[in-house]
Amino acid sequence: MTVGDGILALPRHQRSRLAAALDAGVVTAASSPATLRTTLGLRAGGEDVAVDLDELAGMGVSGRAAAAWLRTVERASAPASRPDIVWSGPTVPGVPTRDTGRVFEELVRGAERSLWVSTYAYFDGPQVFESLARRLDSGTGLHATLLLNIQRGRGDTTATDQLVRRFADRFWKRDWPGRARPAVYYDPRAADGDGPAGALHAKAAVADGERLFVTSANLTEAAQTSNIELGVLISDRTLAASVTSHFQGLIDTRLLRPLPEA
């Protein structure tokens, strides 16, 4: 029997209780099996858990560090969640689906630390960004990053700097409805009439580095509701981190540039 086997043999909900009790100092390496039974709701036993806690403490892992170890093991051993298919548009009788607009709203409302949103196009900014603006204005500590495309219209000969400035003024003064501001970046290639062809066409959102939503839908009412659009919602830290790392790399190398302030 190796260190931790007694703890890991507990049901998932009791492991969660143990981590919380270790964090709060209610359970320590000196806790008796009786105390562990009471705290964790065990009908019997607790001896193996007490031995594990004592051995972990002997290795310098106790209290909050033991709670962090337990949660790390929990995440690493958790079964991979099945991706959800997300649709916009007409529903098909008998085929359960997730709704694009609802999934995006859930990500905005549920994000606690960070939210990345990338879109090729958006319409009616005050409506589409309303929930996110409210979250930022509430001072919850959420950090939001928007990646937007500035598209040069066919035949538009406006100087690139002026085109970007015009977009920025419109976004901050008309489209963004909140007081607190997200970090906003754009792909300069689409705005540059002389540069190589290219655009920011990715439609994706990442919440808290854990939930990744990749979709064909832009942030428009038609794409969120009536168009036939297809996406996938995945709870996977590795995939989510790979997406945010790629976006951050594009920012760090100035392939995506910060939108000027109004």
Contacts in CASP RR format, 6 or more apart in sequence:
PFRMAT RR
TARGET T0000
AUTHOR 0000-0000-0000
METHOD contacts of the structure
MODEL  1
MTVGDGILALPRHQRSRLAAALDAGVVTAASSPATLRTTLGLRAGGEDVA
VDLDELAGMGVSGRAAAAWLRTVERASAPASRPDIVWSGPTVPGVPTRDT
GRVFEELVRGAERSLWVSTYAYFDGPQVFESLARRLDSGTGLHATLLLNI
QRGRGDTTATDQLVRRFADRFWKRDWPGRARPAVYYDPRAADGDGPAGAL
HAKAAVADGERLFVTSANLTEAAQTSNIELGVLISDRTLAASVTSHFQGL
IDTRLLRPLPEA
1 48 0 8 1.000
3 52 0 8 1.000
3 55 0 8 1.000
3 56 0 8 1.000
3 59 0 8 1.000
4 52 0 8 1.000
4 55 0 8 1.000
4 56 0 8 1.000
5 48 0 8 1.000
5 52 0 8 1.000
6 48 0 8 1.000
6 49 0 8 1.000
6 51 0 8 1.000
6 52 0 8 1.000
7 15 0 8 1.000
7 18 0 8 1.000
7 48 0 8 1.000
7 49 0 8 1.000
7 52 0 8 1.000
7 53 0 8 1.000
7 70 0 8 1.000
8 15 0 8 1.000
8 73 0 8 1.000
8 77 0 8 1.000
9 48 0 8 1.000
10 18 0 8 1.000
10 40 0 8 1.000
10 49 0 8 1.000
12 74 0 8 1.000
14 40 0 8 1.000
14 41 0 8 1.000
14 42 0 8 1.000
15 70 0 8 1.000
15 74 0 8 1.000
16 74 0 8 1.000
17 39 0 8 1.000
17 40 0 8 1.000
17 41 0 8 1.000
18 27 0 8 1.000
18 39 0 8 1.000
18 40 0 8 1.000
18 49 0 8 1.000
18 67 0 8 1.000
18 70 0 8 1.000
19 67 0 8 1.000
19 70 0 8 1.000
19 71 0 8 1.000
19 74 0 8 1.000
20 67 0 8 1.000
21 27 0 8 1.000
21 39 0 8 1.000
21 40 0 8 1.000
22 28 0 8 1.000
22 62 0 8 1.000
22 63 0 8 1.000
22 64 0 8 1.000
22 66 0 8 1.000
22 67 0 8 1.000
22 70 0 8 1.000
23 63 0 8 1.000
23 64 0 8 1.000
23 67 0 8 1.000
25 63 0 8 1.000
26 39 0 8 1.000
27 35 0 8 1.000
27 36 0 8 1.000
27 39 0 8 1.000
27 53 0 8 1.000
28 53 0 8 1.000
28 62 0 8 1.000
28 63 0 8 1.000
29 53 0 8 1.000
29 54 0 8 1.000
29 56 0 8 1.000
29 57 0 8 1.000
29 58 0 8 1.000
29 62 0 8 1.000
29 63 0 8 1.000
31 39 0 8 1.000
31 50 0 8 1.000
31 53 0 8 1.000
32 50 0 8 1.000
33 45 0 8 1.000
33 46 0 8 1.000
33 47 0 8 1.000
33 49 0 8 1.000
33 50 0 8 1.000
36 42 0 8 1.000
36 46 0 8 1.000
36 49 0 8 1.000
36 50 0 8 1.000
37 43 0 8 1.000
37 44 0 8 1.000
37 45 0 8 1.000
37 46 0 8 1.000
40 46 0 8 1.000
40 49 0 8 1.000
53 62 0 8 1.000
53 66 0 8 1.000
56 62 0 8 1.000
56 66 0 8 1.000
56 69 0 8 1.000
57 66 0 8 1.000
61 69 0 8 1.000
75 237 0 8 1.000
80 236 0 8 1.000
81 234 0 8 1.000
81 235 0 8 1.000
81 236 0 8 1.000
83 232 0 8 1.000
83 233 0 8 1.000
83 234 0 8 1.000
84 98 0 8 1.000
84 103 0 8 1.000
84 232 0 8 1.000
84 233 0 8 1.000
84 234 0 8 1.000
85 97 0 8 1.000
85 98 0 8 1.000
85 230 0 8 1.000
85 231 0 8 1.000
85 232 0 8 1.000
86 97 0 8 1.000
86 98 0 8 1.000
86 99 0 8 1.000
86 100 0 8 1.000
86 103 0 8 1.000
86 213 0 8 1.000
86 215 0 8 1.000
86 230 0 8 1.000
86 231 0 8 1.000
86 232 0 8 1.000
86 233 0 8 1.000
87 97 0 8 1.000
87 98 0 8 1.000
87 99 0 8 1.000
87 100 0 8 1.000
87 228 0 8 1.000
87 229 0 8 1.000
87 230 0 8 1.000
87 231 0 8 1.000
88 99 0 8 1.000
88 100 0 8 1.000
88 101 0 8 1.000
88 217 0 8 1.000
88 223 0 8 1.000
88 224 0 8 1.000
88 225 0 8 1.000
88 226 0 8 1.000
88 227 0 8 1.000
88 228 0 8 1.000
88 229 0 8 1.000
88 230 0 8 1.000
89 225 0 8 1.000
89 226 0 8 1.000
89 227 0 8 1.000
89 228 0 8 1.000
89 229 0 8 1.000
90 228 0 8 1.000
91 97 0 8 1.000
98 233 0 8 1.000
100 215 0 8 1.000
100 217 0 8 1.000
100 223 0 8 1.000
100 224 0 8 1.000
100 225 0 8 1.000
100 229 0 8 1.000
100 231 0 8 1.000
101 217 0 8 1.000
101 224 0 8 1.000
101 225 0 8 1.000
103 213 0 8 1.000
103 233 0 8 1.000
104 205 0 8 1.000
104 213 0 8 1.000
104 219 0 8 1.000
104 224 0 8 1.000
105 131 0 8 1.000
107 115 0 8 1.000
107 205 0 8 1.000
107 207 0 8 1.000
107 211 0 8 1.000
107 213 0 8 1.000
108 115 0 8 1.000
108 131 0 8 1.000
108 132 0 8 1.000
108 135 0 8 1.000
109 131 0 8 1.000
109 135 0 8 1.000
110 207 0 8 1.000
111 135 0 8 1.000
111 142 0 8 1.000
111 144 0 8 1.000
111 207 0 8 1.000
111 208 0 8 1.000
112 140 0 8 1.000
112 142 0 8 1.000
112 208 0 8 1.000
113 141 0 8 1.000
113 142 0 8 1.000
113 143 0 8 1.000
113 208 0 8 1.000
113 209 0 8 1.000
114 142 0 8 1.000
114 143 0 8 1.000
114 144 0 8 1.000
114 145 0 8 1.000
114 206 0 8 1.000
114 207 0 8 1.000
114 208 0 8 1.000
114 209 0 8 1.000
114 244 0 8 1.000
115 132 0 8 1.000
115 142 0 8 1.000
115 143 0 8 1.000
115 144 0 8 1.000
115 145 0 8 1.000
115 205 0 8 1.000
115 206 0 8 1.000
115 207 0 8 1.000
115 208 0 8 1.000
116 144 0 8 1.000
116 145 0 8 1.000
116 147 0 8 1.000
116 204 0 8 1.000
116 205 0 8 1.000
116 206 0 8 1.000
116 243 0 8 1.000
116 244 0 8 1.000
116 247 0 8 1.000
117 132 0 8 1.000
117 144 0 8 1.000
117 145 0 8 1.000
117 146 0 8 1.000
117 147 0 8 1.000
117 204 0 8 1.000
117 205 0 8 1.000
117 219 0 8 1.000
118 146 0 8 1.000
118 147 0 8 1.000
118 200 0 8 1.000
118 202 0 8 1.000
118 203 0 8 1.000
118 204 0 8 1.000
118 205 0 8 1.000
118 247 0 8 1.000
119 146 0 8 1.000
119 147 0 8 1.000
119 148 0 8 1.000
119 149 0 8 1.000
119 203 0 8 1.000
119 218 0 8 1.000
119 219 0 8 1.000
120 149 0 8 1.000
120 199 0 8 1.000
120 200 0 8 1.000
120 201 0 8 1.000
120 202 0 8 1.000
120 203 0 8 1.000
120 218 0 8 1.000
121 149 0 8 1.000
121 151 0 8 1.000
121 218 0 8 1.000
121 219 0 8 1.000
121 220 0 8 1.000
122 128 0 8 1.000
122 129 0 8 1.000
122 148 0 8 1.000
122 175 0 8 1.000
122 218 0 8 1.000
122 219 0 8 1.000
122 220 0 8 1.000
123 219 0 8 1.000
123 220 0 8 1.000
123 221 0 8 1.000
124 220 0 8 1.000
124 221 0 8 1.000
125 174 0 8 1.000
125 175 0 8 1.000
125 176 0 8 1.000
125 177 0 8 1.000
125 219 0 8 1.000
126 174 0 8 1.000
126 175 0 8 1.000
126 176 0 8 1.000
126 177 0 8 1.000
127 221 0 8 1.000
128 219 0 8 1.000
128 220 0 8 1.000
128 221 0 8 1.000
129 175 0 8 1.000
129 176 0 8 1.000
129 177 0 8 1.000
129 178 0 8 1.000
130 177 0 8 1.000
132 144 0 8 1.000
132 182 0 8 1.000
133 176 0 8 1.000
133 177 0 8 1.000
133 178 0 8 1.000
133 180 0 8 1.000
134 178 0 8 1.000
135 142 0 8 1.000
135 144 0 8 1.000
136 142 0 8 1.000
136 144 0 8 1.000
136 178 0 8 1.000
136 180 0 8 1.000
136 181 0 8 1.000
136 182 0 8 1.000
137 178 0 8 1.000
137 179 0 8 1.000
137 180 0 8 1.000
139 180 0 8 1.000
143 183 0 8 1.000
144 182 0 8 1.000
144 183 0 8 1.000
145 182 0 8 1.000
145 183 0 8 1.000
145 184 0 8 1.000
145 185 0 8 1.000
145 247 0 8 1.000
146 182 0 8 1.000
146 183 0 8 1.000
146 184 0 8 1.000
146 185 0 8 1.000
147 184 0 8 1.000
147 185 0 8 1.000
147 186 0 8 1.000
147 187 0 8 1.000
147 200 0 8 1.000
147 202 0 8 1.000
147 247 0 8 1.000
147 256 0 8 1.000
148 171 0 8 1.000
148 184 0 8 1.000
148 185 0 8 1.000
148 186 0 8 1.000
148 200 0 8 1.000
148 259 0 8 1.000
149 186 0 8 1.000
149 187 0 8 1.000
149 190 0 8 1.000
149 199 0 8 1.000
149 200 0 8 1.000
149 201 0 8 1.000
150 163 0 8 1.000
150 164 0 8 1.000
150 167 0 8 1.000
150 186 0 8 1.000
150 187 0 8 1.000
150 188 0 8 1.000
150 190 0 8 1.000
150 191 0 8 1.000
151 190 0 8 1.000
151 191 0 8 1.000
151 199 0 8 1.000
152 158 0 8 1.000
152 163 0 8 1.000
152 190 0 8 1.000
152 191 0 8 1.000
152 192 0 8 1.000
152 193 0 8 1.000
156 163 0 8 1.000
158 166 0 8 1.000
160 188 0 8 1.000
160 191 0 8 1.000
160 192 0 8 1.000
160 193 0 8 1.000
160 194 0 8 1.000
163 191 0 8 1.000
164 186 0 8 1.000
164 188 0 8 1.000
164 191 0 8 1.000
164 259 0 8 1.000
164 260 0 8 1.000
165 260 0 8 1.000
167 186 0 8 1.000
167 191 0 8 1.000
167 259 0 8 1.000
168 259 0 8 1.000
168 260 0 8 1.000
168 261 0 8 1.000
168 262 0 8 1.000
169 262 0 8 1.000
171 184 0 8 1.000
171 259 0 8 1.000
171 262 0 8 1.000
172 181 0 8 1.000
172 261 0 8 1.000
172 262 0 8 1.000
173 262 0 8 1.000
176 182 0 8 1.000
183 258 0 8 1.000
184 258 0 8 1.000
184 259 0 8 1.000
185 251 0 8 1.000
185 256 0 8 1.000
185 257 0 8 1.000
185 258 0 8 1.000
185 259 0 8 1.000
186 200 0 8 1.000
186 256 0 8 1.000
186 257 0 8 1.000
186 259 0 8 1.000
187 198 0 8 1.000
187 199 0 8 1.000
187 200 0 8 1.000
187 255 0 8 1.000
187 256 0 8 1.000
188 257 0 8 1.000
189 195 0 8 1.000
189 196 0 8 1.000
189 197 0 8 1.000
189 198 0 8 1.000
189 199 0 8 1.000
190 198 0 8 1.000
190 199 0 8 1.000
190 200 0 8 1.000
200 256 0 8 1.000
203 214 0 8 1.000
203 215 0 8 1.000
203 216 0 8 1.000
203 217 0 8 1.000
203 218 0 8 1.000
204 212 0 8 1.000
204 213 0 8 1.000
204 214 0 8 1.000
204 215 0 8 1.000
204 243 0 8 1.000
205 212 0 8 1.000
205 213 0 8 1.000
206 212 0 8 1.000
206 213 0 8 1.000
206 240 0 8 1.000
206 243 0 8 1.000
206 244 0 8 1.000
207 213 0 8 1.000
209 237 0 8 1.000
209 240 0 8 1.000
209 241 0 8 1.000
209 244 0 8 1.000
210 235 0 8 1.000
210 236 0 8 1.000
210 237 0 8 1.000
210 240 0 8 1.000
211 233 0 8 1.000
211 234 0 8 1.000
211 235 0 8 1.000
211 240 0 8 1.000
212 233 0 8 1.000
212 234 0 8 1.000
212 235 0 8 1.000
212 236 0 8 1.000
212 239 0 8 1.000
212 240 0 8 1.000
212 243 0 8 1.000
213 231 0 8 1.000
213 232 0 8 1.000
213 233 0 8 1.000
213 234 0 8 1.000
214 231 0 8 1.000
214 232 0 8 1.000
214 234 0 8 1.000
215 229 0 8 1.000
215 230 0 8 1.000
215 231 0 8 1.000
215 232 0 8 1.000
216 223 0 8 1.000
216 229 0 8 1.000
216 230 0 8 1.000
216 231 0 8 1.000
217 223 0 8 1.000
217 224 0 8 1.000
217 227 0 8 1.000
217 229 0 8 1.000
217 231 0 8 1.000
223 229 0 8 1.000
234 240 0 8 1.000
247 256 0 8 1.000
249 255 0 8 1.000
250 256 0 8 1.000
END
